[in-house]
């Protein structure tokens, strides 16, 4: 999404992210089941922050706040990367 028109970010979010986010949300309970509640919280905290940032990107795109689109995309990417890293760490520790 980085090089796209900031006003179209909300369209790209609607096209690309729901399937991926829904897939993760459907599987998230397995984190607590396999690794425990603290591990679940450790992964879901940055994931939820990433979701909030994506919601802000969508709103900023719709409202024409171009600078916020880029800033919050970066923040969302950081949070999702953190969540993924934590999940991979859990998987690594389990092996």
CORKAWO-V688771 format. One line per field, one symbol per residue. psi: psi as a letter, one per 40 degrees, with the letter a starting at -180 (. if undefined). A space follows every 50 residues. Layout:
BEGIN
psi->???
END
This chain:
BEGIN
psi->edeihdeeddddddddddddddddddedddddddeidddddddddddddd ddddddddddddefgdddddddddddddddddddddddddddde.
END
